[in-house]
Amino acid sequence: MSTLTWQKSSFSEGAGANCVYLAAAPDGTVHLHESDHPATILTTTPVALANLMRTLTARTTTATGTDRPR
């Protein structure tokens, strides 16, 4: 198994425990983990992740009138 290169989300601020990391795997899947629980990894596809992000962004924009939660 290859080593994954993890990238911290641009929405994660500072070095605290509220960071989300993403990594693209050679098989085309995307892996996510939260800094509080790095051993717990969610594996998904780029299409499913894009759909989730689109849905969350739409709900956040509708609820707050902004592109980012407050």
PDB file with one MODEL, atoms N, CA, C and O in Angstrom:
MODEL        1
ATOM      1  N   MET A   1       0.848  -1.188   0.000  1.00  0.00           N
ATOM      2  CA  MET A   1       0.000   0.000   0.000  1.00  0.00           C
ATOM      3  C   MET A   1       0.887   1.242   0.000  1.00  0.00           C
ATOM      4  O   MET A   1       1.884   1.299   0.720  1.00  0.00           O
ATOM      5  N   SER A   2       0.528   2.220  -0.796  1.00  0.00           N
ATOM      6  CA  SER A   2       1.324   3.437  -0.866  1.00  0.00           C
ATOM      7  C   SER A   2       0.996   4.359   0.305  1.00  0.00           C
ATOM      8  O   SER A   2      -0.070   4.273   0.915  1.00  0.00           O
ATOM      9  N   THR A   3       1.937   5.233   0.595  1.00  0.00           N
ATOM     10  CA  THR A   3       1.738   6.220   1.647  1.00  0.00           C
ATOM     11  C   THR A   3       0.893   7.360   1.094  1.00  0.00           C
ATOM     12  O   THR A   3       1.150   7.857  -0.002  1.00  0.00           O
ATOM     13  N   LEU A   4      -0.100   7.766   1.845  1.00  0.00           N
ATOM     14  CA  LEU A   4      -0.965   8.858   1.415  1.00  0.00           C
ATOM     15  C   LEU A   4      -0.357  10.195   1.809  1.00  0.00           C
ATOM     16  O   LEU A   4       0.276  10.312   2.859  1.00  0.00           O
ATOM     17  N   THR A   5      -0.550  11.196   0.972  1.00  0.00           N
ATOM     18  CA  THR A   5      -0.129  12.558   1.276  1.00  0.00           C
ATOM     19  C   THR A   5      -1.368  13.315   1.728  1.00  0.00           C
ATOM     20  O   THR A   5      -2.272  13.579   0.936  1.00  0.00           O
ATOM     21  N   TRP A   6      -1.400  13.660   3.010  1.00  0.00           N
ATOM     22  CA  TRP A   6      -2.567  14.317   3.594  1.00  0.00           C
ATOM     23  C   TRP A   6      -2.439  15.828   3.437  1.00  0.00           C
ATOM     24  O   TRP A   6      -1.356  16.391   3.596  1.00  0.00           O
ATOM     25  N   GLN A   7      -3.557  16.474   3.124  1.00  0.00           N
ATOM     26  CA  GLN A   7      -3.610  17.924   2.985  1.00  0.00           C
ATOM     27  C   GLN A   7      -4.681  18.457   3.925  1.00  0.00           C
ATOM     28  O   GLN A   7      -5.806  17.960   3.950  1.00  0.00           O
ATOM     29  N   LYS A   8      -4.317  19.471   4.696  1.00  0.00           N
ATOM     30  CA  LYS A   8      -5.283  20.075   5.622  1.00  0.00           C
ATOM     31  C   LYS A   8      -6.255  20.958   4.849  1.00  0.00           C
ATOM     32  O   LYS A   8      -5.851  21.717   3.967  1.00  0.00           O
ATOM     33  N   SER A   9      -7.520  20.854   5.181  1.00  0.00           N
ATOM     34  CA  SER A   9      -8.542  21.674   4.550  1.00  0.00           C
ATOM     35  C   SER A   9      -8.257  23.152   4.779  1.00  0.00           C
ATOM     36  O   SER A   9      -7.803  23.541   5.855  1.00  0.00           O
ATOM     37  N   SER A  10      -8.522  23.971   3.772  1.00  0.00           N
ATOM     38  CA  SER A  10      -8.321  25.414   3.911  1.00  0.00           C
ATOM     39  C   SER A  10      -9.317  26.026   4.890  1.00  0.00           C
ATOM     40  O   SER A  10      -9.119  27.156   5.337  1.00  0.00           O
ATOM     41  N   PHE A  11     -10.378  25.310   5.230  1.00  0.00           N
ATOM     42  CA  PHE A  11     -11.341  25.794   6.210  1.00  0.00           C
ATOM     43  C   PHE A  11     -10.930  25.449   7.636  1.00  0.00           C
ATOM     44  O   PHE A  11     -11.543  25.930   8.589  1.00  0.00           O
ATOM     45  N   SER A  12      -9.901  24.624   7.794  1.00  0.00           N
ATOM     46  CA  SER A  12      -9.382  24.287   9.119  1.00  0.00           C
ATOM     47  C   SER A  12      -8.433  25.397   9.541  1.00  0.00           C
ATOM     48  O   SER A  12      -7.497  25.730   8.814  1.00  0.00           O
ATOM     49  N   GLU A  13      -8.670  25.963  10.703  1.00  0.00           N
ATOM     50  CA  GLU A  13      -7.880  27.104  11.145  1.00  0.00           C
ATOM     51  C   GLU A  13      -6.938  26.710  12.267  1.00  0.00           C
ATOM     52  O   GLU A  13      -7.308  25.946  13.158  1.00  0.00           O
ATOM     53  N   GLY A  14      -5.728  27.228  12.224  1.00  0.00           N
ATOM     54  CA  GLY A  14      -4.763  27.018  13.292  1.00  0.00           C
ATOM     55  C   GLY A  14      -4.260  25.595  13.362  1.00  0.00           C
ATOM     56  O   GLY A  14      -4.463  24.792  12.452  1.00  0.00           O
ATOM     57  N   ALA A  15      -3.594  25.302  14.473  1.00  0.00           N
ATOM     58  CA  ALA A  15      -3.005  23.974  14.672  1.00  0.00           C
ATOM     59  C   ALA A  15      -3.787  23.179  15.702  1.00  0.00           C
ATOM     60  O   ALA A  15      -3.300  22.169  16.208  1.00  0.00           O
ATOM     61  N   GLY A  16      -4.978  23.621  16.012  1.00  0.00           N
ATOM     62  CA  GLY A  16      -5.783  22.953  17.032  1.00  0.00           C
ATOM     63  C   GLY A  16      -6.343  21.630  16.568  1.00  0.00           C
ATOM     64  O   GLY A  16      -5.911  21.070  15.561  1.00  0.00           O
ATOM     65  N   ALA A  17      -7.302  21.144  17.311  1.00  0.00           N
ATOM     66  CA  ALA A  17      -7.859  19.819  17.057  1.00  0.00           C
ATOM     67  C   ALA A  17      -9.105  19.860  16.180  1.00  0.00           C
ATOM     68  O   ALA A  17      -9.870  18.895  16.156  1.00  0.00           O
ATOM     69  N   ASN A  18      -9.322  20.947  15.467  1.00  0.00           N
ATOM     70  CA  ASN A  18     -10.504  21.055  14.615  1.00  0.00           C
ATOM     71  C   ASN A  18     -10.126  21.058  13.146  1.00  0.00           C
ATOM     72  O   ASN A  18     -10.614  21.887  12.378  1.00  0.00           O
ATOM     73  N   CYS A  19      -9.268  20.143  12.754  1.00  0.00           N
ATOM     74  CA  CYS A  19      -8.770  20.123  11.380  1.00  0.00           C
ATOM     75  C   CYS A  19      -9.250  18.884  10.639  1.00  0.00           C
ATOM     76  O   CYS A  19      -9.274  17.781  11.185  1.00  0.00           O
ATOM     77  N   VAL A  20      -9.629  19.091   9.389  1.00  0.00           N
ATOM     78  CA  VAL A  20     -10.008  17.995   8.512  1.00  0.00           C
ATOM     79  C   VAL A  20      -8.907  17.841   7.473  1.00  0.00           C
ATOM     80  O   VAL A  20      -8.443  18.824   6.894  1.00  0.00           O
ATOM     81  N   TYR A  21      -8.494  16.599   7.243  1.00  0.00           N
ATOM     82  CA  TYR A  21      -7.441  16.301   6.277  1.00  0.00           C
ATOM     83  C   TYR A  21      -8.002  15.425   5.166  1.00  0.00           C
ATOM     84  O   TYR A  21      -8.853  14.569   5.406  1.00  0.00           O
ATOM     85  N   LEU A  22      -7.516  15.646   3.945  1.00  0.00           N
ATOM     86  CA  LEU A  22      -7.916  14.866   2.776  1.00  0.00           C
ATOM     87  C   LEU A  22      -6.680  14.284   2.106  1.00  0.00           C
ATOM     88  O   LEU A  22      -5.604  14.881   2.138  1.00  0.00           O
ATOM     89  N   ALA A  23      -6.845  13.113   1.498  1.00  0.00           N
ATOM     90  CA  ALA A  23      -5.767  12.498   0.720  1.00  0.00           C
ATOM     91  C   ALA A  23      -6.377  11.758  -0.461  1.00  0.00           C
ATOM     92  O   ALA A  23      -7.385  11.067  -0.323  1.00  0.00           O
ATOM     93  N   ALA A  24      -5.757  11.912  -1.615  1.00  0.00           N
ATOM     94  CA  ALA A  24      -6.178  11.175  -2.810  1.00  0.00           C
ATOM     95  C   ALA A  24      -5.354   9.903  -2.907  1.00  0.00           C
ATOM     96  O   ALA A  24      -4.128   9.941  -2.811  1.00  0.00           O
ATOM     97  N   ALA A  25      -6.022   8.788  -3.097  1.00  0.00           N
ATOM     98  CA  ALA A  25      -5.340   7.495  -3.197  1.00  0.00           C
ATOM     99  C   ALA A  25      -5.114   7.135  -4.665  1.00  0.00           C
ATOM    100  O   ALA A  25      -5.834   7.612  -5.541  1.00  0.00           O
ATOM    101  N   PRO A  26      -4.122   6.298  -4.929  1.00  0.00           N
ATOM    102  CA  PRO A  26      -3.838   5.879  -6.307  1.00  0.00           C
ATOM    103  C   PRO A  26      -5.016   5.179  -6.999  1.00  0.00           C
ATOM    104  O   PRO A  26      -5.110   5.191  -8.226  1.00  0.00           O
ATOM    105  N   ASP A  27      -5.911   4.572  -6.215  1.00  0.00           N
ATOM    106  CA  ASP A  27      -7.056   3.874  -6.817  1.00  0.00           C
ATOM    107  C   ASP A  27      -8.211   4.810  -7.169  1.00  0.00           C
ATOM    108  O   ASP A  27      -9.263   4.353  -7.616  1.00  0.00           O
ATOM    109  N   GLY A  28      -8.023   6.119  -6.969  1.00  0.00           N
ATOM    110  CA  GLY A  28      -9.045   7.098  -7.322  1.00  0.00           C
ATOM    111  C   GLY A  28      -9.978   7.470  -6.193  1.00  0.00           C
ATOM    112  O   GLY A  28     -10.831   8.340  -6.368  1.00  0.00           O
ATOM    113  N   THR A  29      -9.844   6.839  -5.039  1.00  0.00           N
ATOM    114  CA  THR A  29     -10.695   7.189  -3.904  1.00  0.00           C
ATOM    115  C   THR A  29     -10.105   8.379  -3.154  1.00  0.00           C
ATOM    116  O   THR A  29      -8.941   8.738  -3.334  1.00  0.00           O
ATOM    117  N   VAL A  30     -10.933   8.976  -2.316  1.00  0.00           N
ATOM    118  CA  VAL A  30     -10.523  10.097  -1.481  1.00  0.00           C
ATOM    119  C   VAL A  30     -10.693   9.669  -0.033  1.00  0.00           C
ATOM    120  O   VAL A  30     -11.706   9.070   0.327  1.00  0.00           O
ATOM    121  N   HIS A  31      -9.708   9.975   0.794  1.00  0.00           N
ATOM    122  CA  HIS A  31      -9.751   9.632   2.213  1.00  0.00           C
ATOM    123  C   HIS A  31      -9.808  10.916   3.029  1.00  0.00           C
ATOM    124  O   HIS A  31      -9.149  11.904   2.702  1.00  0.00           O
ATOM    125  N   LEU A  32     -10.604  10.890   4.098  1.00  0.00           N
ATOM    126  CA  LEU A  32     -10.719  12.026   5.001  1.00  0.00           C
ATOM    127  C   LEU A  32     -10.527  11.550   6.426  1.00  0.00           C
ATOM    128  O   LEU A  32     -10.925  10.439   6.777  1.00  0.00           O
ATOM    129  N   HIS A  33      -9.912  12.396   7.249  1.00  0.00           N
ATOM    130  CA  HIS A  33      -9.875  12.125   8.685  1.00  0.00           C
ATOM    131  C   HIS A  33      -9.863  13.440   9.438  1.00  0.00           C
ATOM    132  O   HIS A  33      -9.452  14.472   8.909  1.00  0.00           O
ATOM    133  N   GLU A  34     -10.313  13.390  10.659  1.00  0.00           N
ATOM    134  CA  GLU A  34     -10.386  14.553  11.538  1.00  0.00           C
ATOM    135  C   GLU A  34      -9.231  14.458  12.516  1.00  0.00           C
ATOM    136  O   GLU A  34      -8.880  13.362  12.951  1.00  0.00           O
ATOM    137  N   SER A  35      -8.635  15.589  12.868  1.00  0.00           N
ATOM    138  CA  SER A  35      -7.422  15.576  13.688  1.00  0.00           C
ATOM    139  C   SER A  35      -7.631  14.971  15.070  1.00  0.00           C
ATOM    140  O   SER A  35      -6.678  14.455  15.654  1.00  0.00           O
ATOM    141  N   ASP A  36      -8.833  15.017  15.607  1.00  0.00           N
ATOM    142  CA  ASP A  36      -9.101  14.398  16.912  1.00  0.00           C
ATOM    143  C   ASP A  36      -9.044  12.876  16.849  1.00  0.00           C
ATOM    144  O   ASP A  36      -8.730  12.226  17.846  1.00  0.00           O
ATOM    145  N   HIS A  37      -9.346  12.304  15.683  1.00  0.00           N
ATOM    146  CA  HIS A  37      -9.404  10.849  15.509  1.00  0.00           C
ATOM    147  C   HIS A  37      -8.699  10.449  14.210  1.00  0.00           C
ATOM    148  O   HIS A  37      -9.356   9.993  13.274  1.00  0.00           O
ATOM    149  N   PRO A  38      -7.380  10.610  14.137  1.00  0.00           N
ATOM    150  CA  PRO A  38      -6.672  10.353  12.880  1.00  0.00           C
ATOM    151  C   PRO A  38      -6.723   8.906  12.402  1.00  0.00           C
ATOM    152  O   PRO A  38      -6.523   8.649  11.215  1.00  0.00           O
ATOM    153  N   ALA A  39      -6.982   7.965  13.289  1.00  0.00           N
ATOM    154  CA  ALA A  39      -7.045   6.559  12.878  1.00  0.00           C
ATOM    155  C   ALA A  39      -8.388   6.207  12.235  1.00  0.00           C
ATOM    156  O   ALA A  39      -8.510   5.169  11.584  1.00  0.00           O
ATOM    157  N   THR A  40      -9.391   7.062  12.412  1.00  0.00           N
ATOM    158  CA  THR A  40     -10.696   6.844  11.799  1.00  0.00           C
ATOM    159  C   THR A  40     -10.702   7.551  10.454  1.00  0.00           C
ATOM    160  O   THR A  40     -10.669   8.780  10.388  1.00  0.00           O
ATOM    161  N   ILE A  41     -10.745   6.771   9.387  1.00  0.00           N
ATOM    162  CA  ILE A  41     -10.637   7.325   8.041  1.00  0.00           C
ATOM    163  C   ILE A  41     -11.896   6.997   7.247  1.00  0.00           C
ATOM    164  O   ILE A  41     -12.326   5.845   7.183  1.00  0.00           O
ATOM    165  N   LEU A  42     -12.470   8.018   6.654  1.00  0.00           N
ATOM    166  CA  LEU A  42     -13.620   7.876   5.766  1.00  0.00           C
ATOM    167  C   LEU A  42     -13.091   7.781   4.338  1.00  0.00           C
ATOM    168  O   LEU A  42     -12.304   8.624   3.908  1.00  0.00           O
ATOM    169  N   THR A  43     -13.514   6.770   3.613  1.00  0.00           N
ATOM    170  CA  THR A  43     -13.112   6.600   2.218  1.00  0.00           C
ATOM    171  C   THR A  43     -14.332   6.792   1.334  1.00  0.00           C
ATOM    172  O   THR A  43     -15.390   6.214   1.581  1.00  0.00           O
ATOM    173  N   THR A  44     -14.173   7.607   0.301  1.00  0.00           N
ATOM    174  CA  THR A  44     -15.280   7.904  -0.600  1.00  0.00           C
ATOM    175  C   THR A  44     -14.740   8.117  -2.011  1.00  0.00           C
ATOM    176  O   THR A  44     -13.545   7.960  -2.263  1.00  0.00           O
ATOM    177  N   THR A  45     -15.622   8.470  -2.907  1.00  0.00           N
ATOM    178  CA  THR A  45     -15.212   8.779  -4.276  1.00  0.00           C
ATOM    179  C   THR A  45     -15.208  10.295  -4.464  1.00  0.00           C
ATOM    180  O   THR A  45     -15.875  11.008  -3.714  1.00  0.00           O
ATOM    181  N   PRO A  46     -14.477  10.792  -5.443  1.00  0.00           N
ATOM    182  CA  PRO A  46     -14.502  12.233  -5.701  1.00  0.00           C
ATOM    183  C   PRO A  46     -15.908  12.753  -6.010  1.00  0.00           C
ATOM    184  O   PRO A  46     -16.264  13.855  -5.591  1.00  0.00           O
ATOM    185  N   VAL A  47     -16.703  11.977  -6.731  1.00  0.00           N
ATOM    186  CA  VAL A  47     -18.066  12.405  -7.073  1.00  0.00           C
ATOM    187  C   VAL A  47     -18.930  12.510  -5.821  1.00  0.00           C
ATOM    188  O   VAL A  47     -19.647  13.495  -5.648  1.00  0.00           O
ATOM    189  N   ALA A  48     -18.870  11.513  -4.953  1.00  0.00           N
ATOM    190  CA  ALA A  48     -19.665  11.543  -3.720  1.00  0.00           C
ATOM    191  C   ALA A  48     -19.231  12.695  -2.820  1.00  0.00           C
ATOM    192  O   ALA A  48     -20.075  13.360  -2.220  1.00  0.00           O
ATOM    193  N   LEU A  49     -17.930  12.939  -2.719  1.00  0.00           N
ATOM    194  CA  LEU A  49     -17.437  14.051  -1.899  1.00  0.00           C
ATOM    195  C   LEU A  49     -17.895  15.385  -2.480  1.00  0.00           C
ATOM    196  O   LEU A  49     -18.314  16.271  -1.735  1.00  0.00           O
ATOM    197  N   ALA A  50     -17.822  15.537  -3.788  1.00  0.00           N
ATOM    198  CA  ALA A  50     -18.273  16.776  -4.428  1.00  0.00           C
ATOM    199  C   ALA A  50     -19.761  17.006  -4.186  1.00  0.00           C
ATOM    200  O   ALA A  50     -20.181  18.134  -3.929  1.00  0.00           O
ATOM    201  N   ASN A  51     -20.560  15.942  -4.267  1.00  0.00           N
ATOM    202  CA  ASN A  51     -21.998  16.068  -3.997  1.00  0.00           C
ATOM    203  C   ASN A  51     -22.259  16.470  -2.555  1.00  0.00           C
ATOM    204  O   ASN A  51     -23.120  17.309  -2.292  1.00  0.00           O
ATOM    205  N   LEU A  52     -21.524  15.879  -1.615  1.00  0.00           N
ATOM    206  CA  LEU A  52     -21.671  16.247  -0.205  1.00  0.00           C
ATOM    207  C   LEU A  52     -21.315  17.712   0.003  1.00  0.00           C
ATOM    208  O   LEU A  52     -22.059  18.447   0.653  1.00  0.00           O
ATOM    209  N   MET A  53     -20.183  18.140  -0.544  1.00  0.00           N
ATOM    210  CA  MET A  53     -19.748  19.528  -0.367  1.00  0.00           C
ATOM    211  C   MET A  53     -20.745  20.504  -0.989  1.00  0.00           C
ATOM    212  O   MET A  53     -21.035  21.554  -0.415  1.00  0.00           O
ATOM    213  N   ARG A  54     -21.263  20.155  -2.156  1.00  0.00           N
ATOM    214  CA  ARG A  54     -22.255  21.013  -2.819  1.00  0.00           C
ATOM    215  C   ARG A  54     -23.517  21.137  -1.956  1.00  0.00           C
ATOM    216  O   ARG A  54     -24.067  22.229  -1.817  1.00  0.00           O
ATOM    217  N   THR A  55     -23.970  20.032  -1.384  1.00  0.00           N
ATOM    218  CA  THR A  55     -25.157  20.039  -0.530  1.00  0.00           C
ATOM    219  C   THR A  55     -24.919  20.854   0.734  1.00  0.00           C
ATOM    220  O   THR A  55     -25.760  21.666   1.119  1.00  0.00           O
ATOM    221  N   LEU A  56     -23.774  20.641   1.380  1.00  0.00           N
ATOM    222  CA  LEU A  56     -23.468  21.386   2.602  1.00  0.00           C
ATOM    223  C   LEU A  56     -23.323  22.875   2.332  1.00  0.00           C
ATOM    224  O   LEU A  56     -23.788  23.698   3.119  1.00  0.00           O
ATOM    225  N   THR A  57     -22.685  23.222   1.231  1.00  0.00           N
ATOM    226  CA  THR A  57     -22.521  24.631   0.876  1.00  0.00           C
ATOM    227  C   THR A  57     -23.873  25.278   0.610  1.00  0.00           C
ATOM    228  O   THR A  57     -24.108  26.408   1.038  1.00  0.00           O
ATOM    229  N   ALA A  58     -24.749  24.596  -0.076  1.00  0.00           N
ATOM    230  CA  ALA A  58     -26.076  25.139  -0.367  1.00  0.00           C
ATOM    231  C   ALA A  58     -26.865  25.351   0.912  1.00  0.00           C
ATOM    232  O   ALA A  58     -27.534  26.373   1.064  1.00  0.00           O
ATOM    233  N   ARG A  59     -26.796  24.412   1.822  1.00  0.00           N
ATOM    234  CA  ARG A  59     -27.520  24.542   3.092  1.00  0.00           C
ATOM    235  C   ARG A  59     -26.941  25.653   3.941  1.00  0.00           C
ATOM    236  O   ARG A  59     -27.693  26.391   4.579  1.00  0.00           O
ATOM    237  N   THR A  60     -25.626  25.795   3.967  1.00  0.00           N
ATOM    238  CA  THR A  60     -24.974  26.847   4.745  1.00  0.00           C
ATOM    239  C   THR A  60     -25.317  28.210   4.175  1.00  0.00           C
ATOM    240  O   THR A  60     -25.621  29.137   4.926  1.00  0.00           O
ATOM    241  N   THR A  61     -25.272  28.344   2.859  1.00  0.00           N
ATOM    242  CA  THR A  61     -25.584  29.615   2.221  1.00  0.00           C
ATOM    243  C   THR A  61     -27.030  30.001   2.484  1.00  0.00           C
ATOM    244  O   THR A  61     -27.320  31.166   2.757  1.00  0.00           O
ATOM    245  N   THR A  62     -27.934  29.045   2.407  1.00  0.00           N
ATOM    246  CA  THR A  62     -29.346  29.308   2.652  1.00  0.00           C
ATOM    247  C   THR A  62     -29.589  29.696   4.104  1.00  0.00           C
ATOM    248  O   THR A  62     -30.379  30.598   4.384  1.00  0.00           O
ATOM    249  N   ALA A  63     -28.919  29.023   5.023  1.00  0.00           N
ATOM    250  CA  ALA A  63     -29.158  29.248   6.449  1.00  0.00           C
ATOM    251  C   ALA A  63     -28.552  30.551   6.945  1.00  0.00           C
ATOM    252  O   ALA A  63     -29.141  31.207   7.805  1.00  0.00           O
ATOM    253  N   THR A  64     -27.394  30.946   6.428  1.00  0.00           N
ATOM    254  CA  THR A  64     -26.701  32.105   6.991  1.00  0.00           C
ATOM    255  C   THR A  64     -26.591  33.280   6.036  1.00  0.00           C
ATOM    256  O   THR A  64     -26.267  34.392   6.453  1.00  0.00           O
ATOM    257  N   GLY A  65     -26.857  33.042   4.757  1.00  0.00           N
ATOM    258  CA  GLY A  65     -26.696  34.102   3.780  1.00  0.00           C
ATOM    259  C   GLY A  65     -25.243  34.336   3.408  1.00  0.00           C
ATOM    260  O   GLY A  65     -24.928  35.307   2.720  1.00  0.00           O
ATOM    261  N   THR A  66     -24.352  33.456   3.854  1.00  0.00           N
ATOM    262  CA  THR A  66     -22.929  33.561   3.526  1.00  0.00           C
ATOM    263  C   THR A  66     -22.451  32.228   2.978  1.00  0.00           C
ATOM    264  O   THR A  66     -23.192  31.245   2.982  1.00  0.00           O
ATOM    265  N   ASP A  67     -21.224  32.196   2.512  1.00  0.00           N
ATOM    266  CA  ASP A  67     -20.655  30.958   1.987  1.00  0.00           C
ATOM    267  C   ASP A  67     -19.984  30.123   3.059  1.00  0.00           C
ATOM    268  O   ASP A  67     -19.538  29.010   2.783  1.00  0.00           O
ATOM    269  N   ARG A  68     -19.903  30.633   4.265  1.00  0.00           N
ATOM    270  CA  ARG A  68     -19.177  29.930   5.317  1.00  0.00           C
ATOM    271  C   ARG A  68     -19.938  30.052   6.636  1.00  0.00           C
ATOM    272  O   ARG A  68     -20.448  31.124   6.963  1.00  0.00           O
ATOM    273  N   PRO A  69     -20.015  28.956   7.392  1.00  0.00           N
ATOM    274  CA  PRO A  69     -20.709  29.028   8.686  1.00  0.00           C
ATOM    275  C   PRO A  69     -20.043  30.033   9.609  1.00  0.00           C
ATOM    276  O   PRO A  69     -18.837  30.266   9.524  1.00  0.00           O
ATOM    277  N   ARG A  70     -20.825  30.619  10.478  1.00  0.00           N
ATOM    278  CA  ARG A  70     -20.290  31.579  11.455  1.00  0.00           C
ATOM    279  C   ARG A  70     -20.161  30.948  12.803  1.00  0.00           C
ATOM    280  O   ARG A  70     -19.729  31.601  13.753  1.00  0.00           O
TER     281      ARG A  70
ENDMDL
END
